[in-house]
Amino acid sequence: AQANARIDQHRRADLVLRVLDRDGLPAAGAKVRVPQRQHEFLFGCNLFRWGRVGDPTLEDLYRRRFAVLFNFATLGFYWSHYERERGHPLYDYTDRVAAWCRSQNIRCKGHPLVWDFTPDPPWLPSDFDQIRQLSHERVRAIVSRFRGRIDVWDVVNEPTDMGRTRTRLGAWAKSLGPVPFAAEHLKIARAAHPDALLLVNDYRLDAAFHQILDRLRQEDRLLFDAVGIQSHQHDGPWPLARIGEVCDRFATLGLPLHFTETTLVSGPRDPSQPGRWQPTTPELEARQADAVAAFYTMVFAQPTVAALTWWDFSDRGAWQGAAAGFVRADMTPKPAYDRLLHLIRHRWWTQAEGTTDGAGELRVRPFFGTHQVSAVLPNGETLLRELVWRRDTAKHLDLRVG
């Protein structure tokens, strides 16, 4: 109940619409509709299986069901996979994914630009100076190339645990330390795209991560724009109180928070194979749906959070082989998909309508996002406008015919 009250308080606001006729006079009795078209809040998921499902029918279902639910997509840039052959990154593939996202009005994020945990590209040298040059060139080239199409970046992933695997990139990163390592890549990304939204992302949500973030400053200004919070919950949901505690801890930095990687599974672990999972089950799908509804409600109620990204959309090819998707391997929706769709597109969705009063005014309370405002005047004239409704938008809007 408290979370729902906070959603009403922080995710929508009162707006007075005044309809004017061609002469600029208030139009009493006009029939007004304000349907929502897009959320300001970023409801997202990684899109790693796009074009890689392997079956045309399932590929089509994957895309259509993704686009219905989400307005934000994470595209993969893992160095070892993205540039298996030096000088030949997967730009063509990313071009196609980004174009499809644009056609669906889905905003794109790139992940990750720098992460030392995954294997090195096989051609990466051992010399630290060469690694630095190549890493800088990669960040500069990718951010510059996709400017205007991908404007959100997980620049540095998991700086709290650098060097935990024996990669050449990790050895260089560890020799620098997390703050210098992160800082130089953030500066490269910023120079390549000054208006990009840059994140530092981690699974450790303790003081160690906060301290690294707080030290990433130049002239007392933070070098990044949002805090990336991972929330994988493979072995059961977080206690709901933890969501507020985590948000309160990192809100002290004064930046928006992004829940960047969220997982709740609908299949049990495989006891015979550590680290592997059994297929989804009806009982655990029901539990997943309840946990998804609760988690999304609690996160959406936090005014400091600007985005929530799920990991992965389908059980087909999901990380760790877990039944982590909103849809099954055959792309049929799980109960969690339907529950979240109801929240995003119905419960947290503006469908306001009414008739203007004697002053030509109608009071509505839209959710923040993009809306299409239409009005039919008593004389039959109509108007149609797009409204981008944000916290800082004027709370009184005049709409004039013509």
N, C-alpha and C positions, 0 to 999 in steps of 0.2 A: 504493500500500500504506500509506503514511504517512497519507494522507487518510482511508482507511477505518478505520484505527486511531483517528484523532482523532474520527471520527464515533461510534465505539463508546464512546469516553471521554467525549465532551461532550454527546451527544444521547440518552443513555439511562443508566439507573442500576439497581443491584440493589434489589430489593424483596422483603421477606418477607411473604407473606400467611398469616394464621392463621385457619382456619375453626373456628368455635365452634357447638355445637349450641344448642338452645333453653335448656338449663340453663347455658350459658356454659362448657361443657367442651370441650376440644380434640376435633375430629372427625377422627380418623385415617381414611385411605382415601377421602377425599372427592375426586371428580373435578372438577378446576378448569379453566376456560378463561378466557383473558384476551385477547380480540380487541380490536384498536385501532379506534377510531371517528373520530378526528381528530388531526392533528398539532398540537403547540404551535407549531412553526416555521410561519411564514406563507409558503406557496407560492402566489404570486399572478400575476395578469396584468391588464392593462387590459381593461375590459368595454365599450369604446366602441361596439361594433357591436350591443349588445343592443337589440332592437326596431327595428333599422335595416338589417337584412340585405336586406330587400326581397323575400324569397321565404319563404312559411310553412314549407315543408319544410326549407330550409336554416337558417332561424331556429331551428327546433326542434333540429336537429343541433348548431348553434352552442351553444345553451344546455346541452344534455345533455352534450356532450363537455367543455365548460368545467367544469361542476359535478363531473364525475367526477375531474378532474385537480387542481382548485384549491380552496383554502379561504380565499382572499383576493382581492378584486377592487378595482381602481382605477376610480373613476367620474370623468368629466370635468367640470371647472368653469371652462373657459377663458372669460374674461369676455366677449370679443367675440362668442362663439357662445352663451354661456349667458344673456346678457341683451341680445339684439339690440335690444329695445325697452325703454327705461328703465322700471323698475318692474315688469317682467314677466319674471322669470327662469324657467328651465325646471324649476320645482319639481315639477310634476305628473309629468314624465318621471322625475326622480330618485326621487320617491316610489315609482314602479312598479319601477324597477331595484332600489332598496334592499329593497323588499318581497320581490322574487324572491330576492335574495341571502339574506335572512333565512330564507326557506323552504328554501333549500339549505344552510343552516348555513355560509354564506360571509361572512366579515368584510369590511366596506367601508372604503375609504380615498378621500378626496376630493383631487383634483389638478387644477390648482394654484389656490390662493386668490389669490396675487399673483405675476404674471409680466409683465414689461414688454416681452418680445420679440414676442408676438403682436400683431396689430392692435388698436387701441383700439376699444371700442364706438363706433359712429358718432355717438352722442349725447354722448360724453364732452367736457366743456368743456376749455378751455385753461388756465384759472386754477388755479394750484397749490393754493390753499386749498380750492377746490371739489373738486379731484381727491382731495386727502387725505380730506375728509369723505366723499366717495362711496366711496372704497376702504375706509375704516374701516367704514362702514355695511354694505358688502357682506360683509366678513369676519365682522362681528358677526352679521348676519342669517343667513348660511348656516350658520355653526357652531352657532348657537343652535337654528335650526330642525331640524337633523338630529341633534341631541344624542340619544344612545342608539341611533341607527341608523348614523351614520357618526362614529366616534370616533378615527379616524386621519386626519391632514391633512398634505399637503405645503403648508405655509403660504406659504413663500417659495421660488420656483424660480429658480435660477441667479443668485444675487446677485453673482457674480464679474464678470459682463459686462453690467451695467446700462447702458442708454443706447446699446447697439450698433445698435439700430434707431431710427428717428425717430418714436417714438410719444410722445404727450403724457404718458402714464403714465411712460414711460422718462425723459423730460426732468425730470419732478418727482423721480423716484427718484434720478437722477444728481445733482440739486441737493442732495439730502440726504446721499448717500453710502450704501454698502451696509449698514453696521452700523446707523445710525439708522433707515433704511428698513425693514430686516428686524425690528429690535427693536420698533418701534411696532406692526407687524402681529402679531407673536408675542404681545405683551401683550394686544392686542384679542382674539385667538383664545383665549388662556388665560382671560381674564375671561368670555368667552362659554361656555366649557366647561372648568372647572378640571381635569377628569379626562381630557381628551383627550390623545392621543399626537401631539405636534407635531414636524414635521420641517422642516429646511432642506435643499434638494435642489440638486445641481449636477453638471454633467458634468466640470468641472475638478476634478481630484483631486490638486492640487498644494498648495504652501504657501499660495498666495493664498486658497484656500477654507478651509484650516485656520485661517488667521489671522482671517478673518471670523467663523468659528464660535467661536473662542476668545474673541473680544471681545463676543459676544452674551451678556452677563452682567448680572445685577442682584443686588447684594449678594453678589457672587462666586458666584452660582448661574447656571448656563446657562439661557437662556430657552426652550430646546427640549428634546425628550426622546429624539430619535434622529437620526442622521446619514443623509441621503439620498445614495446613491452611484449615479450613472448609469454604465451599462456597455454602451453601444451598440457593437457589433462588426461593422459592416456589411462591412468590408473584411478580415475574418479574425479568428480568435479571439485573445484576449490570450495572451501567454505565461503559463503557469499560475503562475509565480513572482510575477507582478504582483498576483495576487489577495491573496496574503499580505502583500505590501508595502503595498498600499492599506489593507488592514484594520489592519495594525500602525500606520500613520500616523495614522488617525483614531480608533483605539481609545484613544489617549492622552487623548482628551476624556472617557473614562469613561462613554460612553453606548452603547447598542445601535446597530448599523449595519444599515441597510436598503439592499439593492441594489434600486433603485426602477424602473429602466428598462433591461432587458437585451434585446439583439437579436443574433441570429446568423442569417444569411440562407441560403436554399437556391436562390437564383437569381443570375445574373450581372448586373453593371451593363450598361446599354445604352450602347454606345460612341457611338451617334448622338444621344443625348439626355442631356447631363450632368445628373446628379441623378435620373435615372430608372433603372428596373430591368426586366430581362427575366423571364419566368415561371420558376417553379421547375423544376428538372431532377432526374432520378433520381440522377445522380452527386453533385450538390451537396446533395441531401437526405441522402445517406449521410454526407457530411462534416459536415453540420449536426448529425445525430444523434450522431456521435462527439464533436463539440465541446460539444453540450448536456450529454451525460453527464459529460464531464470537468469542465466549468465548474460544474455543479450539485454534483458531488461535492466539488470543492475549496472552494466557498463554504459548503456544509453542514458541512464539516469545521472551519470557523472559528467558535470559540465565541462571538465577539463579534457575529456576524451573526444577526439575528432574522427577517429576511424577504428574499425574492428575488422580484421581480416581472418578468414577461416583457412584451415590447412588439412585436407585437400577437398575438392568439390566432390569427387567420385571415389568409391572404393577401388576402382580400376586404376592400378598404378599408384596407389596412395603411399605416402612416406611410411617406411617400416613395414609395409604390407598390412597396415592396420585398417579396420573397417571404420575409417575416419570421415567418410564422405557424407554429404547431404543426400546424395543419390547412390544407389547400389552399383555394382559393377556393370549391370545391364542398363544403367541410367534411369531406372525407375525411382521415383522419389521416396525417400524414407519419411516417417512421421515428422522428423526434425525439419525437413524441407518445408512441409506444409505449415508447420507451426511458425517458422521464421517468416515465411511468405505472408502469413496472416498478420504478423506483427508489423512488418515493414510496409506492406501495401494496403493494409486496412486499418489496424489499430493506430499506427503512427503515420497516418496518411490523411491529408486534407481533402475533404469532399464537401466544402461549404457552399451553401446557396441561400438565397433570400431575396427580399424585395426592399428597395431603397425607401427610406422614410420621406417625410415632407421636405427635408433638407437635401434630399438626393443621396443620403448616406446609408451605408450598411456596415455594421461592425462584425468582423470575423476574427478568428484566432488560428491562423495557418501554422503548420510546422515549417521550420526553416528549410528553404529549398526553392525549386523553380515551379511556378504555377502558371496556368493559363486562365486569365480572367476574361469572362464574356458577360455582356449585358445586352438585354433586349428592352428598348424603351417602349412606353405605351404607344408611341406613334409608329412602331415597327422598325425603327432604325436600330442597328446593332453596332457593337464595338467588340474588338478582340485584342487583348494585350498580353504580353508575357511579363510576369512578375518574378523577379529574383529576390526572394524574401530572406533577409539576414538580420542579425541582431542590430547592426548599425544602420539599417534602412529606416528612412523616415516613416513614422507610424501613422501618417495620414497621406493618402494618395488620391489625386484627382485623375479621373479618366474621362476624356472628352471625345465625343463622337467626331470622327473626321480628323 
